[in-house]
Amino acid sequence: MSDKEFPIEDIKNKIKNILLEPEIRFCGLIDSAGELIVGDMKAGIIPLENDAKRRQMYQELAHRVANRQGFDSNLGRVKYSASRRENVVMMSFPIGRYIVLVIAEPHVNIDRLGWKIIDTLGQQWSEFQGL
């Protein structure tokens, strides 16, 4: 999928909708180089990491997502990945050379939130992810 085909404006609106969920702290679109394209913290949320640490986190996420693609032919594409930490839940939703990163409060039900986000991202996302 080329950048011209990728619906950045549409994703911006979907990110705004995801941020309306009460348990979401952050939602953003990350490219394959680990750069934040669009997204931010929910209003009133204080980041747990400084700017440099967040950039490092985005880069490491992009690297992990790229490494997982080596297993796609046998195991299927990743619909989302989640990790529950003591202070947050981090979820990534890969699409082409991009990733939607969601950071939520630690008490969330990961699967319920994951499918809700996939639903918010919509049919277009589902088609790319083979749902």
C-alpha positions in Angstrom: 0.0 0.0 0.0 1.5 3.3 -1.0 1.3 6.5 1.1 -1.0 7.9 -1.5 -3.5 5.0 -0.9 -3.2 5.2 2.9 -6.1 7.2 4.4 -4.2 9.4 6.9 -7.0 11.9 7.3 -9.5 9.1 7.9 -7.1 7.6 10.5 -6.8 11.0 12.2 -10.5 11.0 12.8 -10.5 7.4 14.0 -7.7 8.3 16.5 -9.9 11.1 17.8 -12.7 8.7 18.3 -10.5 6.1 20.0 -9.3 8.8 22.4 -13.0 9.4 23.5 -12.9 6.0 25.2 -12.5 6.7 29.0 -9.7 4.2 29.5 -7.5 5.4 26.7 -4.4 7.5 27.5 -2.8 7.8 24.1 -3.5 6.9 20.5 -1.2 7.5 17.5 -0.2 6.4 14.1 3.5 5.3 13.9 5.3 4.7 10.6 7.8 1.9 9.9 10.7 4.2 11.0 9.1 4.7 14.4 8.0 8.3 13.7 4.7 9.5 15.2 2.6 10.7 12.2 -0.5 11.8 14.0 -1.9 11.3 17.5 -1.4 12.5 21.0 -2.2 12.0 24.7 -5.8 12.5 25.8 -6.4 16.0 27.1 -5.4 16.2 30.8 -3.3 13.0 30.8 0.3 13.4 32.0 2.8 11.2 30.0 4.6 8.6 32.0 7.7 9.0 29.7 9.5 12.1 28.4 9.7 12.9 24.7 12.9 11.1 24.1 11.7 7.9 25.8 8.5 8.0 23.8 10.4 8.4 20.5 12.5 5.4 21.5 9.4 3.4 22.4 7.9 4.2 18.9 11.1 3.1 17.2 11.3 -0.2 19.2 7.6 -0.8 18.4 8.2 -0.4 14.7 11.1 -2.8 14.9 9.1 -5.4 16.8 6.2 -5.2 14.4 8.5 -5.6 11.4 10.1 -8.7 13.0 6.7 -10.3 13.6 5.9 -10.1 9.9 8.4 -13.0 9.2 5.8 -15.4 10.7 2.8 -14.1 8.7 2.9 -16.8 6.0 2.4 -19.6 8.5 0.7 -18.1 11.4 -1.3 -15.3 9.7 -1.1 -11.6 10.1 -1.2 -10.0 13.5 -4.5 -8.3 14.1 -3.2 -6.7 17.3 -0.6 -7.2 19.9 -1.0 -6.2 23.6 1.2 -6.1 26.7 -0.1 -5.5 30.2 2.3 -3.6 32.3 1.9 -2.5 35.9 0.9 1.1 34.9 -0.5 0.8 31.4 -1.7 -1.5 28.7 0.0 -1.0 25.3 -1.7 -2.3 22.2 -0.5 -2.1 18.6 -2.5 -2.6 15.4 -0.3 -3.0 12.3 -1.4 -2.0 8.9 1.0 -2.0 6.0 4.0 0.1 7.0 2.0 1.8 9.8 1.0 0.9 13.3 -1.8 2.4 15.4 -0.4 2.5 19.0 -2.9 2.6 21.9 -1.9 3.1 25.5 -4.7 2.5 28.0 -5.2 2.3 31.8 -3.9 -0.9 33.3 -7.4 -2.3 34.3 -8.8 -2.6 30.8 -10.0 -5.9 29.3 -7.5 -6.3 26.5 -9.6 -8.4 24.2 -12.7 -6.3 24.6 -10.8 -3.1 23.9 -8.8 -4.7 21.1 -11.9 -5.7 19.1 -13.6 -2.3 19.9 -10.6 -0.5 18.4 -10.6 -2.8 15.4 -14.3 -2.0 15.0 -13.6 1.8 15.4 -10.8 1.5 12.7 -13.6 0.1 10.5 -14.1 -2.2 7.6 -11.2 -0.7 5.6 -8.9 -1.7 8.4 -10.4 -5.2 8.5 -9.8 -5.7 4.8 -6.1 -4.8 5.3 -5.9 -7.2 8.3 -7.7 -10.1 6.8 -10.5 -10.2 9.3 
